[in-house]
Amino acid sequence: KLDNHGVATLDGELYFKAIGSIVKNGMKSSMLQNNKIILFDDESKGEIKPLLLIDNNDVNASHAAAVGKVDDNQIFYLCSRGISETNAKKMIALGYLTPVLEYINDEIVKEEISNEIAKI
């Protein structure tokens, strides 16, 4: 299983090229790619190119890709509760990206990513 999560903001661009491979002798193998990018402004861009390289027909393989703007209703709801738009976007990004941190064992890398998330 391959999960990619990304956020683009401040006119940023994010590109995922996700490649999964099942070799010829990989019978009964399973592969799932999930790719998601959230855009936090109208100028930011995201693109996902999932690629499955499969050399055996007796497998279960699939991919999913989604790029979209953050839901304005979520931001509106948080703002209606007294949270600024900037903090609302930060909360949404944290909720989206923080679960990914549990899969990172290197504490230095984890801290660097946390610091980048905090900049949103």
C-alpha positions as CSV (number, residue, x, y, z in Angstrom):
1,K,0.0,0.0,0.0
2,L,1.3,3.4,-0.9
3,D,-0.3,6.6,0.5
4,N,0.7,10.0,-0.6
5,H,-0.7,13.1,1.0
6,G,0.2,16.7,0.1
7,V,-0.8,20.3,0.5
8,A,-0.1,23.2,-1.8
9,T,-0.5,26.7,-0.6
10,L,0.9,30.2,-1.3
11,D,0.9,29.7,-5.1
12,G,2.7,26.4,-4.7
13,E,2.9,23.5,-7.0
14,L,3.0,19.9,-6.0
15,Y,3.6,16.9,-8.3
16,F,3.3,13.3,-7.4
17,K,4.6,10.5,-9.6
18,A,3.7,7.3,-7.8
19,I,5.1,4.1,-9.2
20,G,4.1,0.7,-8.0
21,S,5.4,-2.5,-9.4
22,I,4.5,-6.2,-9.3
23,V,7.0,-8.5,-10.9
24,K,6.3,-11.6,-13.0
25,N,6.5,-14.1,-10.1
26,G,4.4,-11.9,-7.8
27,M,1.2,-14.0,-8.2
28,K,-1.7,-13.2,-5.8
29,S,0.0,-9.9,-4.8
30,S,-2.0,-6.9,-3.9
31,M,-1.2,-3.2,-4.4
32,L,-3.1,-0.1,-3.6
33,Q,-2.0,3.5,-4.4
34,N,-3.8,6.4,-2.7
35,N,-2.7,9.9,-3.8
36,K,-4.4,13.1,-2.5
37,I,-3.4,16.8,-2.8
38,I,-5.3,19.6,-1.2
39,L,-5.0,23.1,-2.7
40,F,-5.4,26.0,-0.2
41,D,-5.7,28.8,-2.7
42,D,-6.8,29.4,-6.3
43,E,-3.2,29.9,-7.6
44,S,-1.8,26.7,-6.2
45,K,-1.5,23.7,-8.5
46,G,-1.4,19.9,-8.0
47,E,-0.8,17.0,-10.3
48,I,-0.8,13.3,-9.7
49,K,0.5,10.6,-12.1
50,P,-0.1,7.1,-10.7
51,L,1.7,4.4,-12.6
52,L,1.2,0.6,-12.0
53,L,3.8,-1.6,-13.6
54,I,2.4,-5.1,-13.5
55,D,4.0,-8.2,-15.1
56,N,1.5,-10.7,-13.9
57,N,-2.3,-11.0,-14.5
58,D,-3.0,-12.9,-11.3
59,V,-2.9,-9.8,-8.9
60,N,-5.2,-7.3,-7.3
61,A,-4.0,-3.8,-8.1
62,S,-5.6,-0.3,-8.1
63,H,-4.9,3.3,-7.7
64,A,-6.7,6.5,-6.7
65,A,-5.8,10.1,-7.3
66,A,-7.6,13.2,-6.1
67,V,-6.6,16.9,-6.4
68,G,-8.9,19.5,-5.1
69,K,-9.4,22.8,-3.3
70,V,-10.0,22.7,0.5
71,D,-13.7,22.7,1.3
72,D,-14.8,26.4,1.8
73,N,-17.6,25.1,4.1
74,Q,-15.0,23.7,6.5
75,I,-13.2,27.0,6.6
76,F,-16.5,28.9,7.1
77,Y,-17.5,26.6,9.9
78,L,-14.3,27.1,11.8
79,C,-14.4,30.8,11.2
80,S,-17.9,30.9,12.5
81,R,-16.5,29.5,15.8
82,G,-14.1,32.4,16.1
83,I,-11.1,30.9,14.5
84,S,-9.2,33.0,11.9
85,E,-9.1,31.9,8.3
86,T,-5.4,31.4,8.6
87,N,-5.7,29.2,11.7
88,A,-8.6,27.3,10.1
89,K,-6.5,26.4,7.1
90,K,-3.7,25.4,9.4
91,M,-6.0,23.2,11.5
92,I,-7.3,21.5,8.3
93,A,-3.8,20.9,7.0
94,L,-2.7,19.5,10.4
95,G,-5.7,17.1,10.5
96,Y,-4.9,16.0,7.0
97,L,-1.1,15.6,7.3
98,T,-0.4,14.8,10.9
99,P,-1.5,11.1,10.8
100,V,1.2,10.5,8.1
101,L,3.8,11.4,10.7
102,E,3.2,8.2,12.7
103,Y,4.8,6.2,9.9
104,I,8.1,8.2,10.0
105,N,10.6,6.7,12.4
106,D,13.4,9.3,11.9
107,E,12.7,11.9,14.6
108,I,14.7,14.6,12.8
109,V,12.7,14.1,9.6
110,K,9.5,14.0,11.6
111,E,10.4,17.3,13.3
112,E,11.3,18.9,9.9
113,I,8.0,17.9,8.4
114,S,6.1,19.1,11.5
115,N,7.8,22.5,11.2
116,E,6.8,22.7,7.5
117,I,3.2,21.9,8.4
118,A,3.2,24.7,11.0
119,K,4.2,27.2,8.3
120,I,1.0,26.7,6.4
